[in-house]
Amino acid sequence: MNRIPVCRPASGKDYDEFLALLKQEASEYLERSLELIGLTMWKFSKAIRTVGEVFRIECQSRPAGYYWIEKRGNVLHIHGIVLRPEFQGMGIAGSIMTLLAENYRGEVDLIELGVHDSNVRARELYQKLGYNVVKRMDEVGFDIMQKRLANPH
C-alpha cells in the first residue's frame, strides 16, 4: 500500500473542506482559541484563503488532509496539519514535516508551529522530529515549538 503523500496547492472547495476538517478534528479547542486571540470564524476562514499557502494532501489517490504554512522572514510557520481520521497514525504528518524541512532548508533558519495541550500524539511526533518548546501560551493552552534547520553546506 503506497502511503507516500502527494501535496498539491489548495484551490476552490479545498479551503472549505480544510476548514470543515479542522473544525471536526480540533473541535475541542478551535473556537475558544480563536476567540482568545480575537478572531471570529469568518476572519479565520478568510485568513486560510489569504495568508500563506494551503496544500491538499493525497494518499493512495484519495484526499487525506491539508496543511497550511506561512513563510515569515527566516521562519516557516506551520499553521496546521490536519488529516482525515482514516489517515491518522500512518506516518503522513511526519512525512510532511520532513518534506517541509528538506524543501525549506537554506531558505529559512527555523520551522515553528503551535500545538494544543490536548494533541498529545502530535506533540510526541514533533518532539521525536527534534522540535522544542520555546514559548508557552497558557491562555489558549498552546506551546510554540521550533526546530532549527542546519545549513545545506
Accessible surface in RSA format (square Angstrom, percent):
REM  Atomic radii and reference values for relative SASA: ProtOr
REM  Chains: A
REM  Algorithm: Lee & Richards
REM  Probe-radius: 1.40
REM  Slices: 20
REM RES _ NUM      All-atoms   Total-Side   Main-Chain    Non-polar    All polar
REM                ABS   REL    ABS   REL    ABS   REL    ABS   REL    ABS   REL
RES MET A   1   179.46  92.9  95.91  63.5  83.55 198.9 105.47  89.7  73.99  98.0
RES ASN A   2    96.69  66.7  82.44  79.7  14.25  34.3  37.23  89.6  59.46  57.5
RES ARG A   3   117.90  49.5 109.27  55.7   8.63  20.5  23.77  32.5  94.13  57.0
RES ILE A   4   130.68  74.4 126.68  94.4   4.00   9.6 127.97  92.2   2.70   7.3
RES PRO A   5    18.67  13.6   6.30   5.7  12.37  45.0   6.30   5.2  12.37  76.9
RES VAL A   6    70.62  46.5  66.87  60.5   3.75   9.0  70.62  61.4   0.00   0.0
RES CYS A   7    36.34  27.5   8.34   9.3  28.00  65.8   7.94  20.1  28.39  30.6
RES ARG A   8   110.48  46.4 109.89  56.0   0.59   1.4  27.98  38.2  82.50  50.0
RES PRO A   9    97.51  71.1  86.41  78.8  11.10  40.3  86.41  71.3  11.10  69.0
RES ALA A  10    10.04   9.2   0.00   0.0  10.04  22.8   0.00   0.0  10.04  26.6
RES SER A  11    73.34  62.0  67.47  90.0   5.87  13.5  40.18  85.6  33.16  46.5
RES GLY A  12    62.60  77.2   0.00   N/A  62.60  77.2  45.72 125.5  16.88  37.8
RES LYS A  13   150.46  73.4 140.73  86.3   9.73  23.2  95.00  85.5  55.46  59.1
RES ASP A  14     5.97   4.2   5.97   5.9   0.00   0.0   0.60   1.4   5.36   5.4
RES TYR A  15    45.43  21.2  45.36  25.8   0.07   0.2  18.72  14.1  26.71  32.9
RES ASP A  16    81.50  57.1  76.27  75.9   5.23  12.4  27.48  64.7  54.02  53.9
RES GLU A  17    54.04  31.0  49.12  37.2   4.93  11.7  29.68  57.4  24.36  19.9
RES PHE A  18     0.34   0.2   0.34   0.2   0.00   0.0   0.34   0.2   0.00   0.0
RES LEU A  19    16.13   9.0  16.13  11.5   0.00   0.0  16.13  11.3   0.00   0.0
RES ALA A  20    59.87  55.0  50.63  78.1   9.24  21.0  54.67  77.0   5.20  13.8
RES LEU A  21     7.22   4.0   4.62   3.3   2.60   6.5   6.72   4.7   0.49   1.3
RES LEU A  22    24.66  13.7  24.66  17.6   0.00   0.0  24.66  17.3   0.00   0.0
RES LYS A  23    83.55  40.8  78.69  48.3   4.86  11.6  35.66  32.1  47.89  51.0
RES GLN A  24   104.97  58.7  83.02  60.7  21.95  52.3  42.11  89.6  62.87  47.7
RES GLU A  25    65.83  37.8  34.13  25.8  31.70  75.5  12.30  23.8  53.53  43.7
RES ALA A  26     3.52   3.2   3.52   5.4   0.00   0.0   3.52   5.0   0.00   0.0
RES SER A  27    87.44  73.9  58.12  77.6  29.32  67.5  35.43  75.5  52.00  72.9
RES GLU A  28   135.49  77.8  98.17  74.3  37.32  88.9  50.21  97.1  85.29  69.6
RES TYR A  29    39.25  18.3  37.06  21.1   2.18   5.7  19.80  14.9  19.45  24.0
RES LEU A  30    15.45   8.6  15.43  11.0   0.02   0.1  15.45  10.9   0.00   0.0
RES GLU A  31   120.53  69.2 114.66  86.7   5.87  14.0  36.80  71.2  83.73  68.4
RES ARG A  32   132.64  55.7 127.53  65.0   5.12  12.2  61.27  83.7  71.37  43.3
RES SER A  33    12.37  10.5  12.37  16.5   0.00   0.0  10.06  21.4   2.31   3.2
RES LEU A  34     9.56   5.3   9.56   6.8   0.00   0.0   9.56   6.7   0.00   0.0
RES GLU A  35   116.10  66.7  97.37  73.7  18.73  44.6  40.24  77.8  75.86  61.9
RES LEU A  36    66.99  37.3  35.18  25.2  31.80  79.9  38.22  26.8  28.77  77.4
RES ILE A  37    99.53  56.6  66.07  49.2  33.46  80.6  74.09  53.4  25.43  69.0
RES GLY A  38    57.41  70.8   0.00   N/A  57.41  70.8  35.94  98.6  21.47  48.1
RES LEU A  39    55.57  30.9  49.65  35.5   5.93  14.9  50.69  35.6   4.89  13.1
RES THR A  40    77.88  55.4  70.51  71.5   7.37  17.6  75.80 101.8   2.08   3.2
RES MET A  41    45.52  23.6  37.63  24.9   7.89  18.8  37.63  32.0   7.89  10.5
RES TRP A  42   174.05  69.8 165.55  80.1   8.50  20.0 140.47  74.9  33.58  54.5
RES LYS A  43   106.53  52.0 102.64  63.0   3.89   9.3  52.72  47.4  53.82  57.3
RES PHE A  44    18.83   9.4  18.83  11.7   0.00   0.0  18.83  11.4   0.00   0.0
RES SER A  45    21.17  17.9  21.17  28.2   0.00   0.0   7.88  16.8  13.29  18.6
RES LYS A  46   109.40  53.4 105.90  65.0   3.50   8.3  57.35  51.6  52.05  55.4
RES ALA A  47    21.22  19.5  18.43  28.4   2.79   6.4  20.85  29.4   0.37   1.0
RES ILE A  48     2.71   1.5   0.08   0.1   2.64   6.4   0.08   0.1   2.64   7.2
RES ARG A  49    96.43  40.5  69.31  35.3  27.12  64.6  39.46  53.9  56.97  34.5
RES THR A  50    92.09  65.5  56.70  57.5  35.40  84.4  55.71  74.8  36.39  55.0
RES VAL A  51    51.66  34.0  48.56  44.0   3.10   7.5  51.57  44.8   0.09   0.2
RES GLY A  52    43.07  53.1   0.00   N/A  43.07  53.1  12.14  33.3  30.93  69.3
RES GLU A  53    90.89  52.2  85.66  64.8   5.23  12.5  35.09  67.9  55.80  45.6
RES VAL A  54     5.12   3.4   0.08   0.1   5.04  12.1   0.08   0.1   5.04  13.7
RES PHE A  55    30.45  15.2  30.45  18.9   0.00   0.0  30.45  18.5   0.00   0.0
RES ARG A  56    65.65  27.6  65.65  33.5   0.00   0.0   4.63   6.3  61.02  37.0
RES ILE A  57     0.00   0.0   0.00   0.0   0.00   0.0   0.00   0.0   0.00   0.0
RES GLU A  58    27.55  15.8  27.05  20.5   0.50   1.2   6.75  13.1  20.80  17.0
RES CYS A  59     1.78   1.3   0.00   0.0   1.78   4.2   1.78   4.5   0.00   0.0
RES GLN A  60    50.55  28.3  26.36  19.3  24.19  57.6  24.93  53.1  25.62  19.4
RES SER A  61   114.59  96.8  75.34 100.6  39.25  90.4  43.25  92.1  71.34  99.9
RES ARG A  62   112.60  47.3 112.21  57.2   0.39   0.9  45.48  62.2  67.12  40.7
RES PRO A  63    65.89  48.0  64.34  58.7   1.55   5.6  64.34  53.1   1.55   9.6
RES ALA A  64     0.00   0.0   0.00   0.0   0.00   0.0   0.00   0.0   0.00   0.0
RES GLY A  65     0.29   0.4   0.00   N/A   0.29   0.4   0.00   0.0   0.29   0.6
RES TYR A  66     0.34   0.2   0.34   0.2   0.00   0.0   0.34   0.3   0.00   0.0
RES TYR A  67     9.53   4.5   9.53   5.4   0.00   0.0   0.00   0.0   9.53  11.7
RES TRP A  68    10.77   4.3  10.77   5.2   0.00   0.0  10.77   5.7   0.00   0.0
RES ILE A  69     3.71   2.1   3.42   2.6   0.29   0.7   3.42   2.5   0.29   0.8
RES GLU A  70    36.44  20.9  35.37  26.8   1.08   2.6   6.55  12.7  29.89  24.4
RES LYS A  71   101.07  49.3  73.27  45.0  27.80  66.2  42.03  37.8  59.04  62.9
RES ARG A  72   106.57  44.7  91.02  46.4  15.55  37.0  46.61  63.7  59.96  36.3
RES GLY A  73    63.19  77.9   0.00   N/A  63.19  77.9  46.28 127.0  16.91  37.9
RES ASN A  74    77.04  53.1  71.02  68.6   6.02  14.5  26.30  63.3  50.74  49.0
RES VAL A  75    22.65  14.9  22.65  20.5   0.00   0.0  22.65  19.7   0.00   0.0
RES LEU A  76     0.69   0.4   0.69   0.5   0.00   0.0   0.69   0.5   0.00   0.0
RES HIS A  77    21.56  11.8  21.56  15.0   0.00   0.0  11.01  11.4  10.54  12.3
RES ILE A  78     4.13   2.4   2.40   1.8   1.74   4.2   2.40   1.7   1.74   4.7
RES HIS A  79    58.73  32.1  25.63  17.8  33.11  84.7  15.16  15.6  43.57  50.7
RES GLY A  80    16.50  20.4   0.00   N/A  16.50  20.4  16.50  45.3   0.00   0.0
RES ILE A  81    33.15  18.9   4.08   3.0  29.07  70.1   4.08   2.9  29.07  78.9
RES VAL A  82     9.20   6.1   6.37   5.8   2.82   6.8   9.20   8.0   0.00   0.0
RES LEU A  83    14.81   8.3  11.97   8.6   2.85   7.2  11.97   8.4   2.85   7.7
RES ARG A  84    53.74  22.6  53.74  27.4   0.00   0.0  13.43  18.4  40.31  24.4
RES PRO A  85    69.73  50.8  56.73  51.7  13.00  47.2  57.36  47.4  12.37  76.9
RES GLU A  86   103.22  59.3  73.01  55.2  30.21  71.9  50.19  97.1  53.03  43.3
RES PHE A  87     2.81   1.4   2.71   1.7   0.10   0.2   2.71   1.6   0.10   0.3
RES GLN A  88    64.04  35.8  46.76  34.2  17.27  41.1  14.30  30.4  49.73  37.7
RES GLY A  89    68.80  84.8   0.00   N/A  68.80  84.8  27.91  76.6  40.89  91.6
RES MET A  90    45.04  23.3  23.88  15.8  21.16  50.4  24.62  20.9  20.42  27.1
RES GLY A  91    47.83  59.0   0.00   N/A  47.83  59.0  38.24 104.9   9.59  21.5
RES ILE A  92     1.53   0.9   0.20   0.1   1.33   3.2   0.65   0.5   0.88   2.4
RES ALA A  93    22.30  20.5  21.40  33.0   0.90   2.1  21.40  30.1   0.90   2.4
RES GLY A  94    11.70  14.4   0.00   N/A  11.70  14.4  10.58  29.0   1.12   2.5
RES SER A  95    50.06  42.3  38.08  50.8  11.98  27.6  17.95  38.2  32.11  45.0
RES ILE A  96     0.29   0.2   0.18   0.1   0.11   0.3   0.29   0.2   0.00   0.0
RES MET A  97     2.99   1.5   1.10   0.7   1.89   4.5   1.55   1.3   1.44   1.9
RES THR A  98    62.19  44.2  57.43  58.2   4.76  11.4  49.38  66.3  12.81  19.4
RES LEU A  99    66.43  37.0  64.78  46.3   1.65   4.1  65.99  46.3   0.44   1.2
RES LEU A 100     2.93   1.6   2.93   2.1   0.00   0.0   2.93   2.1   0.00   0.0
RES ALA A 101     6.35   5.8   6.35   9.8   0.00   0.0   6.35   8.9   0.00   0.0
RES GLU A 102   103.48  59.4  84.99  64.3  18.49  44.0  31.04  60.0  72.44  59.1
RES ASN A 103    90.46  62.4  64.47  62.3  26.00  62.6  18.85  45.4  71.61  69.2
RES TYR A 104    34.42  16.1  34.42  19.6   0.00   0.0  13.87  10.4  20.54  25.3
RES ARG A 105    81.95  34.4  65.20  33.2  16.74  39.9  19.77  27.0  62.18  37.7
RES GLY A 106    54.67  67.4   0.00   N/A  54.67  67.4  16.20  44.4  38.47  86.2
RES GLU A 107    92.09  52.9  69.59  52.6  22.50  53.6  30.39  58.8  61.70  50.4
RES VAL A 108     5.19   3.4   0.00   0.0   5.19  12.5   1.45   1.3   3.75  10.2
RES ASP A 109    59.07  41.4  58.19  57.9   0.88   2.1   6.17  14.5  52.90  52.8
RES LEU A 110    25.73  14.3  25.73  18.4   0.00   0.0  25.73  18.1   0.00   0.0
RES ILE A 111     0.12   0.1   0.12   0.1   0.00   0.0   0.12   0.1   0.00   0.0
RES GLU A 112    24.80  14.2  24.80  18.8   0.00   0.0   0.04   0.1  24.77  20.2
RES LEU A 113     3.17   1.8   3.17   2.3   0.00   0.0   3.17   2.2   0.00   0.0
RES GLY A 114    28.57  35.2   0.00   N/A  28.57  35.2   6.87  18.9  21.70  48.6
RES VAL A 115     4.65   3.1   2.08   1.9   2.57   6.2   4.65   4.0   0.00   0.0
RES HIS A 116    24.47  13.4  22.71  15.8   1.76   4.5  14.31  14.7  10.16  11.8
RES ASP A 117    62.32  43.7  49.60  49.4  12.72  30.1  30.02  70.6  32.31  32.2
RES SER A 118    47.67  40.3  15.62  20.8  32.05  73.8  21.74  46.3  25.93  36.3
RES ASN A 119    58.05  40.0  53.11  51.3   4.95  11.9   8.99  21.6  49.06  47.4
RES VAL A 120    85.66  56.4  83.82  75.9   1.85   4.5  83.82  72.8   1.85   5.0
RES ARG A 121   148.68  62.4 140.26  71.5   8.43  20.1  75.25 102.8  73.43  44.5
RES ALA A 122    16.54  15.2  11.32  17.5   5.22  11.9  15.89  22.4   0.65   1.7
RES ARG A 123    37.49  15.7  37.49  19.1   0.00   0.0  25.90  35.4  11.59   7.0
RES GLU A 124   101.55  58.3  95.87  72.5   5.68  13.5  38.11  73.7  63.44  51.8
RES LEU A 125    40.77  22.7  36.45  26.1   4.32  10.9  40.03  28.1   0.74   2.0
RES TYR A 126    20.99   9.8  20.99  11.9   0.00   0.0   0.93   0.7  20.06  24.7
RES GLN A 127    95.85  53.6  79.48  58.1  16.37  39.0  25.56  54.4  70.29  53.3
RES LYS A 128   173.53  84.7 135.89  83.4  37.64  89.6  94.10  84.7  79.44  84.6
RES LEU A 129    41.60  23.2  32.98  23.6   8.62  21.7  38.05  26.7   3.55   9.6
RES GLY A 130    36.96  45.6   0.00   N/A  36.96  45.6  29.22  80.2   7.74  17.3
RES TYR A 131     4.37   2.0   2.15   1.2   2.22   5.8   1.40   1.1   2.97   3.7
RES ASN A 132    99.65  68.7  96.53  93.3   3.12   7.5  24.03  57.8  75.62  73.1
RES VAL A 133    71.07  46.8  44.24  40.1  26.83  64.7  44.24  38.4  26.83  72.8
RES VAL A 134    81.10  53.4  43.65  39.5  37.45  90.2  51.52  44.8  29.58  80.2
RES LYS A 135   120.77  58.9 112.99  69.3   7.78  18.5  69.65  62.7  51.12  54.5
RES ARG A 136   102.37  43.0  78.26  39.9  24.12  57.4  50.39  68.9  51.98  31.5
RES MET A 137    43.01  22.3  41.84  27.7   1.17   2.8  37.08  31.5   5.93   7.9
RES ASP A 138   108.21  75.8  88.25  87.8  19.95  47.2  33.70  79.3  74.51  74.3
RES GLU A 139   111.54  64.0  86.81  65.7  24.74  58.9  57.76 111.7  53.79  43.9
RES VAL A 140    12.11   8.0   4.35   3.9   7.75  18.7   8.83   7.7   3.27   8.9
RES GLY A 141    11.77  14.5   0.00   N/A  11.77  14.5  10.69  29.3   1.08   2.4
RES PHE A 142    38.54  19.3  38.54  23.9   0.00   0.0  38.54  23.4   0.00   0.0
RES ASP A 143    13.54   9.5  13.54  13.5   0.00   0.0   0.00   0.0  13.54  13.5
RES ILE A 144    28.08  16.0  28.08  20.9   0.00   0.0  28.08  20.2   0.00   0.0
RES MET A 145     0.21   0.1   0.21   0.1   0.00   0.0   0.21   0.2   0.00   0.0
RES GLN A 146    39.38  22.0  36.46  26.6   2.91   6.9   3.27   7.0  36.10  27.4
RES LYS A 147    52.68  25.7  50.35  30.9   2.34   5.6  24.84  22.4  27.85  29.7
RES ARG A 148   166.09  69.7 144.99  73.9  21.09  50.2  65.06  88.9 101.03  61.2
RES LEU A 149    10.68   5.9   0.43   0.3  10.25  25.8   1.05   0.7   9.63  25.9
RES ALA A 150    69.49  63.9  56.55  87.3  12.95  29.5  65.87  92.8   3.62   9.6
RES ASN A 151   105.57  72.8  86.24  83.3  19.33  46.5  10.11  24.3  95.46  92.3
RES PRO A 152    83.41  60.8  47.65  43.4  35.76 130.0  54.62  45.1  28.79 179.0
RES HIS A 153   195.24 106.7 127.47  88.6  67.77 173.4 117.26 120.8  77.98  90.7
END  Absolute sums over single chains surface
CHAIN  1 A     8523.6       6613.7       1909.9       4452.5       4071.1
END  Absolute sums over all chains
TOTAL          8523.6       6613.7       1909.9       4452.5       4071.1
